[in-house]
Amino acid sequence: MKILSIQQPWAWAIMEAGKDIENRTWSTKFRGRFLVHASKKFDRAGFLFMFDNLDRLGIKSLPLYYERGGIIGSVELIDCVQNHSSPWFAGPYGFILSNPKPMDFTPCEGALGFFDFII
C-alpha cells in the first residue's frame, strides 16, 4: 500500500477534522486508498491557521498533543485539482480526499512523495 507523509497538525485534520484537501506543489496520477504518515515535523503556522479559523473550518477544538513519526490512518485520494471551493484548499495542487479511517499509531520512517509500505 502507498504511504504519504503529512506534517502535523494537517495529518490530524485529515483523520479527525474533515480536512478534504491535501495541498501539494506537485500533481499526481495516483488514485485510491493510501496510508497517512504523520511526519516528525510540526507545522506551527498550520496550527495557528487552524486556531484562527476554527469556525470557518468547522473545528470544535484542537488537541494539545499530536502523534508524529508514524502511520495514523488511511484515506482515499479521489482526484487531483488546481482549484477547489474547500476552505482547506491553498494549492497549487489539491489532492481531494474522502473516507478517512483512523487507526492505532504505527511507528514508521517517512519519505518524500508516495512511497510503499513494507511489512
Order of alpha helices (4+ residues) and beta strands (2+ residues): beta-alpha-beta-beta-alpha-alpha-beta-beta-beta
